[in-house]
Amino acid sequence: MRELNIAVVQMAPELGKMEANIARMADWIRIIATAQPVDIIVFPELSVTGYEGGQRFAQMAQRVPGAASNILGQHASEFGVYVLVGMATKEKVESVIYNSAVLIGPDGAPAGEYRKLHLPAEERLVFRPGYRLAPVETEFGVIGILLGWDLVFPEVARNLVLDGAEVLLLPAAWEARQAAIWRTLLVARAYENEVFLAAANRIGQEPSYTFGGESAILGPRGEMLGTIAPPEEGEVGPTEGYVVARLDLDEIRRRREESQIISARQPAAYRAIVRKY
């Protein structure tokens, strides 16, 4: 049996307070890794900086490796875990900035970086879109990474799965007003691709946004393996926390033999998918 213990963290990053956000993520790594066995910990989108940074991202963006990945890498190495963190990254050219998810390995070094492909209008004012999907090989199997609004585009998850991904990791900053869409798309992406999906969505408020949480881990039948439930009536907003699930990666093969969704595809009929309009 190939097993993987994965945790998703639901937190409220403070806008612009990078040192405080990194320190809180370090605390979460320690809390989770000392409470039970865990192999991968997933944090929300732009958890280093906050979401609505606007032009300040030009100063907050970091190179990889850099200060944020090095600090979190020390904690990943201390506990022997992979850590996926959402952050603004930049190239050698200072003006080229990406909304990225950086995977830090248990040796403390960056193991992969994904740059968000699909940017909503407000993000396009600041970030440059990524240009490739790159699954990451780990000792557990192949990991696929997508970010936030990428969830809306079925091509992203499907492409990662066809390239071998058995687990999809999704850092997100999804709004509370679209919570029903969030839940629906999570189930759809896991079910249609017969894949595990671990989604860490942030909470809290920024000037123009209220974020919805409902972080979750789903199985290849679209079933919920763990979730941070929304607040009950009368409660004040979603809370910080985390959820852990043990994944049996062999379940993917059993599910695909049973349903044959992937094998029943007809790619020759899908040519229009790769057209721009």
N, C-alpha and C positions, 0 to 999 in steps of 0.2 A: 504493500500500500504506500502510495506517495502522498504524504500529508504536508500541509502548510498552515501555520497559524498566523492569522492576519488581523490587524487592529486598524480601525478607522477612528480618527479623533475629530470631535466636533468642538470647535473653539471660536472665540470672537477676537480676532486680531485687532489691535488698536492701530488706527490709521497713522502711519508715519513713525510709529514707535518701534523701530526695528530691533533694538537691543532688548526691549521688554518682550517682544513677540518671540524672539529666538530663545530667551531665557525660559519662557513659558513652555515652548516646545521641548526644550531640554528637560524640564520638569515632567512633562507628559511621558517622554521616553523612559525616564527613570521609574515613574509610577507604574506604567504598563509592564515594562520588562521585568520588574521585581515582583509583580503580582501573579504572573503566570508565564508559561513559555510563549514566545511570540517570535515570528520570523520577519515580518514586515509591518511597519507602522506608517499609515498614510495620513497626511495633514491636508487641510483645505487649500484651495487656490489662493495664491498671493498671500499666504499666511505670514510671510516675513514682513510685508509692508502694509497690509490692508489693501482694499480694492480700489477705492476712488482717489488714487494719488494724483491723477492728472499729470501736469507737466513736472511735478516733483519726482516722478519715476526716473527722470533723467539723472537725478542725484542719488536715488535709492537703488537703482539697478546695479547688480554686481556681476563680476565675471565668475566663471566656474572653472577651476576651484577659486574660492575667494573666502572672505571673512565668514559669511553665513554658513556656507557648506563646510568650512573647516571646523567651526565651533560645533555644529550638529554632528559632523563626522567624528569628533572626539567622543560624543555620547553614543553614537551608533557603534563605534569600536568597543567602547567600554562594556556594552551589553550584548555585542555580537548580533545586531539586527540590521536589516535594511530599513532606511527611512526615506520616504518620498515627501518632498517639501515643495510647496508652490511659492515661486519667487519671480521677481523681475530680473532678467539677466541681460547682459550686453556683450557685444563683440569688442574687438580692439578698437573699432570705430565707435566712439562714445555715443553717437546719435542713433545707433541701431540697437533698439531695445525689444526684447521679447517677453511675453507672458509665458513662463516656463514652469515645468515640473522637473526637479532634479532628484534623481535616485542616488542615494548615498549607500555604499555597501558596508557590510559588517567589518571591513578593514578600515573604515573611515574615509575612503576615497570615493569620488563620484563614479558611479557605475553606469550612468546613462542620463541623458537630458532630452526632454521632449518640449518642443516649442509649439504653442497652441496654433492650430491651423485656422480655426473658424472664429473670427473676432466680431463681436457685436459692434455697432456703430461707434459707441463711446470709446471702446478699446482701440479701434482703428485710428483714432486721433493720436494715440501714444505709441502703440506697439506695431511692430512689423509682424505679419503672419509667418508662421513656420512653413516649411516646404517639404517635409517628409515625415512619414510614420516609421518608427524604428523600434520594433520589439527588442526587449533586453533579455539576453540569456543569463539565467542564474542557475545555481545548483539545484533549485527546486523545479525548474522548468522555465518556459518562456513567459515573460511578463509584457503586457501591452499597456501603454499609458495614453490617456486622453484627458482633456481639461474642460471643465465647465460646459460651455455652449456646444462643444464637440458632441455632446450627448445627443443633440437634436439631429445630427447627421448620421444616418445608419451606415454610410460608407466607411466611417472611421473605425467603428468597432468591427465591422465585417472584414475590412482590410487587415486589421491586426490579427484577427482570428485565422484568416487564410494564410498569414505569414507565421502561424504557429502558436500564437498567444493562447494560453490556457486560463490565465487570470488577467482581467482588465482592472486597472487602478484609475480612479477618477477623483482627483481633487477638484472641488467646485466652490463657486460663490453664487449660489442659486437663490433667487428672490423668494420670499415667503408667499407672495401673491401668486406664484406659479407652482405651489407645492403639489397640486394634483397632477400637473404635467410632469414634474420631477418624478413622482412615484410611478407614473405610467411608463415613462421612457426607461427607467431603470429596469422594470420588469421586461419590457420589450427587448432591450438590448441583450439582457442575459438569456432570455428564452429563445430569441431568433438565432442567436449565435451559439447556444448551448455551451455557455462559458460562465465561469465565476466572475463576479463584478463587485468590487469593493469601492464604495463611494463616500468620500469625506466632504460634507458640505458645511460651510461656516455658518455662524449665527451672528447676531448683533446688528447694529445700525451704523450707517454712515450718512453723509448729508442727503443723498438721493435714494438710498436703498435700505431696505430691511431684509435680512437674509433668513432663510427658513429652516436650516438644519435638516432633520430627518435623515441623517447619515445612515448608511445601510450596507450590508453584505448579502449578496444574493447568489443562489446556486444555478446550475445550468438548466434547470426546469423553470426558472423564473421565480423560484421559491425564496422566501425571506429567511436567511440564516441568522440574522441579527440586525437590530435596528435601534436607534434612539428615537423613541416615540415622540410625536408632537405634544405640546402642552394640553392638558385637560382643560375643559371649560372653566374659566375663573382663574387659571394660572397665568402668570406673566411671562409670555414668550418661551421659546425653547431654551434649554440649558446646555452648558458645556458638559462634556463627558466623552466616553469612548465605548466601543463595542468590539468584542473579539469573537472570531469564529474559526473553527478548525475545518479546513477544506481537504476533502479526499479527491485528489486530482484524477484518480482513476475513474471517478464518477463521470467525467466528461466522455470518455470512450464508451462507457455503458449507455449513457444517455443518447449519444449520437448513433449507436447501433440500434437503439430502440426507436428513435423518431425519424432518423435519416433526413433531417432538415438540410444539413450541410451537403450531403451526398446527392440530394434531389435538385440542387441548383442547376440552372440552365444558362451558363455565362454567355453563350453565343447569342442569346436573345436580349442581352442587357447592354447593347452598344451605346444606347442613348445616355447611359449613366455617366460616361466620361466626357460628354459634350458640355461645354460651359453653359449654354442656354438652350 
